[in-house]
Amino acid sequence: MRTLCASTLIGEFFVIGFAGLVAMKLDDASMTVVWTVCGIGMALSVLLCGMITRPGGIQLGWALQVALVLSGFVVPMMFILGLAFGGLWWASIHYGRKIDEAKARWAAQQEAEEATA
């Protein structure tokens, strides 16, 4: 699960950066505010890569997904990208857990085979 979630978060890092470039061109947003918000989002996405397996890591990831969707009020394309990354985040968690369970079953089976051999 960690690998899939981290891959999604790194993708979001780049999307947040590119959204910052788009938002920088808007007349009603100052560059300081845009890059402060984008910098926090980008830093959070990288920090979450290491926090996925810790308590609260998944919930913080969901909070980042909600923030990404809500950023669509500033850059409308982010509604679509936010929903897409929200789907990727769900898939990363859902299928990542299934992969982790399959790996654990396989490791237990290998251990049992070695014990009987």
C-alpha positions as CSV (number, residue, x, y, z in Angstrom):
1,M,0.0,0.0,0.0
2,R,2.8,2.4,0.8
3,T,4.3,2.3,-2.7
4,L,0.9,3.0,-4.4
5,C,0.0,5.8,-2.0
6,A,3.4,7.4,-2.3
7,S,3.2,7.3,-6.1
8,T,-0.1,9.1,-5.9
9,L,1.2,11.7,-3.5
10,I,4.3,12.4,-5.7
11,G,2.0,12.9,-8.7
12,E,0.0,15.3,-6.6
13,F,3.2,17.2,-5.7
14,F,3.7,18.0,-9.4
15,V,0.0,18.8,-10.0
16,I,0.0,21.2,-7.1
17,G,3.1,22.9,-8.4
18,F,1.6,23.3,-11.9
19,A,-1.6,24.6,-10.4
20,G,0.4,27.2,-8.6
21,L,1.9,28.3,-11.9
22,V,-1.7,28.7,-13.3
23,A,-3.0,30.4,-10.2
24,M,0.0,32.8,-10.3
25,K,-1.4,34.3,-13.5
26,L,-4.8,35.1,-11.9
27,D,-5.4,38.8,-11.1
28,D,-7.2,38.3,-7.8
29,A,-4.5,36.2,-6.1
30,S,-1.2,37.5,-4.8
31,M,1.9,35.4,-5.6
32,T,2.8,35.2,-1.9
33,V,-0.5,33.6,-1.0
34,V,-0.5,31.3,-4.0
35,W,3.0,30.0,-3.3
36,T,2.5,29.7,0.4
37,V,-0.6,27.6,-0.1
38,C,1.0,25.5,-2.9
39,G,4.2,25.1,-0.9
40,I,2.3,23.8,2.1
41,G,0.4,21.4,-0.1
42,M,3.5,20.2,-1.9
43,A,5.4,19.8,1.4
44,L,2.5,17.9,2.9
45,S,2.3,15.6,-0.1
46,V,6.0,14.7,0.2
47,L,5.8,14.3,4.0
48,L,2.8,12.1,3.7
49,C,4.9,9.7,1.6
50,G,6.7,8.7,4.8
51,M,3.7,8.8,7.0
52,I,1.4,6.5,5.1
53,T,1.8,3.5,7.5
54,R,1.7,5.6,10.6
55,P,-1.5,6.4,12.5
56,G,-3.5,9.2,10.9
57,G,-1.5,9.0,7.6
58,I,-4.3,7.8,5.5
59,Q,-6.7,10.4,7.0
60,L,-4.2,13.2,6.3
61,G,-4.0,11.9,2.8
62,W,-7.8,12.2,2.5
63,A,-7.7,15.7,3.8
64,L,-5.2,16.6,1.1
65,Q,-7.5,15.0,-1.5
66,V,-10.4,17.2,-0.3
67,A,-8.1,20.3,-0.4
68,L,-7.1,19.4,-3.9
69,V,-10.8,19.2,-5.0
70,L,-11.6,22.5,-3.2
71,S,-8.7,24.2,-5.0
72,G,-11.0,24.0,-8.0
73,F,-12.6,27.2,-6.8
74,V,-9.4,29.0,-7.6
75,V,-8.3,27.0,-10.7
76,P,-11.4,25.3,-12.2
77,M,-9.4,22.4,-13.8
78,M,-8.5,21.3,-10.3
79,F,-12.0,20.0,-9.8
80,I,-11.3,17.4,-12.4
81,L,-7.8,16.7,-11.3
82,G,-8.8,16.6,-7.7
83,L,-11.5,14.1,-8.3
84,A,-9.1,12.0,-10.5
85,F,-6.4,12.0,-7.7
86,G,-9.1,11.2,-5.1
87,G,-10.0,8.2,-7.2
88,L,-6.3,7.2,-7.4
89,W,-6.0,7.7,-3.7
90,W,-8.9,5.4,-3.0
91,A,-7.5,2.8,-5.5
92,S,-4.1,3.0,-3.9
93,I,-5.5,2.3,-0.5
94,H,-8.0,-0.3,-1.6
95,Y,-5.7,-2.3,-3.9
96,G,-2.6,-1.6,-1.8
97,R,-4.2,-3.4,1.2
98,K,-5.2,-6.3,-1.0
99,I,-1.6,-6.6,-2.2
100,D,-0.3,-6.4,1.3
101,E,-2.6,-9.2,2.4
102,A,-1.6,-11.3,-0.6
103,K,2.1,-10.8,0.3
104,A,1.5,-11.8,3.9
105,R,-0.3,-15.0,2.8
106,W,2.5,-15.8,0.4
107,A,5.2,-15.2,3.1
108,A,3.2,-17.4,5.5
109,Q,2.9,-20.1,2.9
110,Q,6.7,-20.0,2.1
111,E,7.5,-20.2,5.8
112,A,5.2,-23.2,6.2
113,E,6.8,-24.9,3.3
114,E,10.3,-24.3,4.7
115,A,9.2,-25.6,8.1
116,T,7.9,-28.9,6.5
117,A,10.9,-29.4,4.3
